[in-house]
Amino acid sequence: MIPLMKPAKKAFLFPGHSVRLGMGHREPPLAPAAARLYAAAEKILGYDISALMKAGPLEELRRTRNSQPAVFLASLAAFYDLAALGVAPEILAGRSLGDLTAVVASGALSFEEGLALIKRRGEIFERACARHPGRMAVLLGLPEESARGICAQAAASGGVCEIAGVNTDSNFVISGTAAAVGAAERAARGSGAHVMDIAMPGPFHSSLMREAGLEFGELLDKTGFSEPRLPIVNERSPSGFVGGCAELREFLTAQIHTGVNWKQRTAIMQAAGVGVICELGPSQGMARIASGLIPGSSFYEVETHAEAAAFAASLAA
């Protein structure tokens, strides 16, 4: 008898800082449960975040105190829209802000608690970036040893330049002070790498954000978490997943001032049997990268109701 193949597990991914006008509003209507999030958010935030997401101005939307709630809302609305269509994941994963979205999606925090934390997180990040200005970039086409060497050399003059994200064996996000990151970009181009600037308002995932991590951690100390109902990928945990309430504070603070290893997070998903990868909200290309690292997997990006319905239909086919 030929054994039946187990169906591939679904992983839902939640992005970090990725904003554009119209996000979350490109094709209404969302499911009622998703649409209600925006009305509830206005009361918590004290302003009409839905209108800002829809029509801007873009510079105001890009402010960290606005962009983080906006991405959270767009991602979680897509999650609830899929739930209304009967589609649920087996595994959750996020990146930066997306980790907190994953915690809410897991049931460890309510929507209201999560949004209140994200509001404060955005304010903390804005203050940190004002104290320690900086920038971020992507280096493509270099091995990790070379990318780390370039960062170390760029920081030797007294600035900060660190690996903020390992996406693949040749795709790295760097972060730090503007001069040091600029020096790293020039050195990388000289080594034949392709370099891309990132439209981020500060040196996220670098040691310059350590104070922000400590301040946010104090807020989390006062937060009551429930046990996650779905596993959340955590490359810092021996198991590869968040180990319950006790680990949630460290999970949500460590990556604020250190890098995110997306390559390793993808390997954890692959080992767990993930073969269907869906990024919810304004895409950062996370699902595409993960799918490229997991042979035979498929990826989807869901922000609108039409995309949610198409994803649900593809699973039923």
Backbone hydrogen bonds, N-H to C=O, Kabsch-Sander energy under -0.5 kcal/mol:
donor,donor_aa,acceptor,acceptor_aa,energy
9,K,273,G,-2.4
11,A,276,V,-2.7
12,F,91,I,-2.3
13,L,11,A,-0.5
13,L,278,C,-3.1
14,F,93,A,-1.9
18,S,16,G,-0.9
22,G,53,M,-3.1
23,M,20,R,-1.6
23,M,53,M,-0.6
25,H,22,G,-2.5
34,A,31,A,-0.9
35,A,31,A,-2.6
36,R,32,P,-2.0
37,L,34,A,-1.2
38,Y,34,A,-0.5
38,Y,35,A,-0.9
39,A,35,A,-0.8
40,A,36,R,-2.1
41,A,37,L,-2.4
42,E,38,Y,-1.6
43,K,39,A,-1.0
44,I,40,A,-1.6
45,L,41,A,-3.1
46,G,42,E,-2.0
49,I,47,Y,-1.6
52,L,48,D,-1.6
53,M,49,I,-2.5
54,K,50,S,-1.9
55,A,51,A,-2.7
56,G,52,L,-1.9
61,L,57,P,-2.0
62,R,58,L,-2.2
63,R,59,E,-0.6
63,R,60,E,-0.8
66,N,63,R,-2.0
67,S,63,R,-3.4
68,Q,64,T,-1.9
70,A,66,N,-2.0
71,V,67,S,-2.6
72,F,68,Q,-2.2
73,L,69,P,-2.5
74,A,70,A,-2.5
75,S,71,V,-2.4
76,L,72,F,-2.6
77,A,73,L,-2.6
78,A,74,A,-1.5
79,F,75,S,-1.8
80,Y,76,L,-2.5
81,D,77,A,-2.2
82,L,78,A,-2.3
83,A,79,F,-2.0
84,A,80,Y,-2.1
85,L,81,D,-0.9
86,G,83,A,-1.6
87,V,82,L,-2.7
88,A,86,G,-0.6
90,E,10,K,-2.5
91,I,10,K,-1.8
92,L,231,P,-2.6
93,A,12,F,-2.2
95,R,14,F,-1.3
98,G,95,R,-2.3
99,D,96,S,-2.0
100,L,96,S,-0.7
100,L,97,L,-1.0
101,T,97,L,-1.6
102,A,98,G,-2.4
103,V,99,D,-1.9
104,V,100,L,-1.9
105,A,101,T,-2.6
106,S,102,A,-1.8
107,G,104,V,-1.5
108,A,103,V,-1.6
109,L,103,V,-0.7
114,G,110,S,-2.7
115,L,111,F,-2.8
116,A,112,E,-2.1
117,L,113,E,-2.0
118,I,114,G,-2.3
119,K,115,L,-2.5
120,R,116,A,-1.8
121,R,117,L,-2.8
122,G,118,I,-2.7
123,E,119,K,-1.7
124,I,120,R,-2.7
125,F,121,R,-2.7
126,E,122,G,-2.1
127,R,123,E,-2.0
128,A,124,I,-2.3
129,C,125,F,-2.6
130,A,126,E,-1.7
131,R,127,R,-1.9
132,H,128,A,-2.4
135,R,176,G,-2.3
136,M,198,I,-0.5
137,A,174,I,-2.0
138,V,196,M,-3.0
139,L,172,F,-3.2
140,L,138,V,-0.5
140,L,194,H,-3.0
141,G,170,S,-2.6
142,L,170,S,-0.5
147,A,143,P,-2.2
148,R,144,E,-2.7
149,G,145,E,-1.9
150,I,146,S,-2.5
151,C,147,A,-2.0
152,A,148,R,-2.3
153,Q,149,G,-2.3
154,A,150,I,-2.3
155,A,151,C,-1.8
156,A,152,A,-0.6
156,A,153,Q,-0.7
157,S,154,A,-0.6
158,G,155,A,-2.0
162,E,175,S,-2.7
164,A,162,E,-0.7
164,A,173,V,-2.9
165,G,173,V,-1.6
166,V,260,V,-2.0
167,N,165,G,-0.7
167,N,171,N,-2.5
168,T,171,N,-1.3
171,N,168,T,-0.7
172,F,139,L,-2.5
173,V,165,G,-2.6
174,I,137,A,-3.0
175,S,162,E,-2.3
176,G,135,R,-1.8
177,T,160,V,-1.5
181,V,177,T,-2.7
182,G,178,A,-2.4
183,A,179,A,-2.2
184,A,180,A,-2.2
185,E,181,V,-2.4
186,R,182,G,-2.1
187,A,183,A,-2.3
188,A,184,A,-2.6
189,R,185,E,-2.4
190,G,186,R,-2.0
191,S,187,A,-1.0
191,S,188,A,-0.6
192,G,189,R,-1.7
193,A,188,A,-2.6
194,H,140,L,-2.7
196,M,138,V,-2.2
198,I,136,M,-1.7
200,M,198,I,-2.4
204,F,202,G,-1.7
205,H,256,I,-1.3
206,S,203,P,-0.9
206,S,256,I,-0.5
209,M,206,S,-2.1
210,R,207,S,-1.6
213,G,209,M,-2.1
214,L,210,R,-2.2
215,E,211,E,-2.4
216,F,212,A,-2.6
217,G,213,G,-2.2
218,E,214,L,-1.5
219,L,215,E,-1.1
220,L,216,F,-2.0
221,D,217,G,-1.7
222,K,218,E,-0.6
222,K,219,L,-1.0
223,T,220,L,-1.6
225,F,223,T,-0.8
226,S,108,A,-2.3
229,R,106,S,-2.9
233,V,92,L,-2.5
234,N,240,G,-2.3
237,S,234,N,-1.6
240,G,237,S,-1.1
242,V,232,I,-2.7
244,G,242,V,-0.9
247,E,244,G,-1.1
248,L,244,G,-0.7
248,L,245,C,-0.9
249,R,245,C,-0.6
251,F,247,E,-2.7
252,L,248,L,-2.2
253,T,249,R,-1.0
253,T,250,E,-0.6
254,A,250,E,-2.7
255,Q,251,F,-0.6
256,I,253,T,-1.5
257,H,253,T,-0.6
257,H,254,A,-0.9
260,V,164,A,-2.1
261,N,259,G,-0.5
262,W,166,V,-1.0
262,W,260,V,-1.1
263,K,166,V,-2.2
265,R,261,N,-2.0
266,T,262,W,-2.5
267,A,263,K,-1.8
268,I,264,Q,-1.9
269,M,265,R,-1.9
270,Q,266,T,-2.6
271,A,267,A,-2.4
272,A,268,I,-1.4
273,G,270,Q,-1.6
274,V,269,M,-2.4
275,G,9,K,-2.4
276,V,9,K,-2.0
277,I,298,S,-2.7
278,C,11,A,-2.7
279,E,300,Y,-2.6
280,L,13,L,-2.9
280,L,278,C,-0.5
281,G,302,V,-2.7
283,S,281,G,-0.5
289,I,285,G,-2.1
290,A,286,M,-2.7
291,S,287,A,-2.7
292,G,288,R,-1.7
293,L,289,I,-0.9
293,L,290,A,-0.7
294,I,290,A,-1.0
297,S,294,I,-1.9
298,S,275,G,-2.4
300,Y,277,I,-2.4
302,V,279,E,-2.8
303,E,301,E,-0.5
305,H,27,E,-0.9
308,A,304,T,-2.2
309,A,305,H,-2.7
310,A,306,A,-2.3
311,F,307,E,-2.3
312,A,308,A,-2.5
313,A,309,A,-2.3
314,S,310,A,-2.1
315,L,311,F,-1.7
316,A,312,A,-1.4
317,A,313,A,-1.2
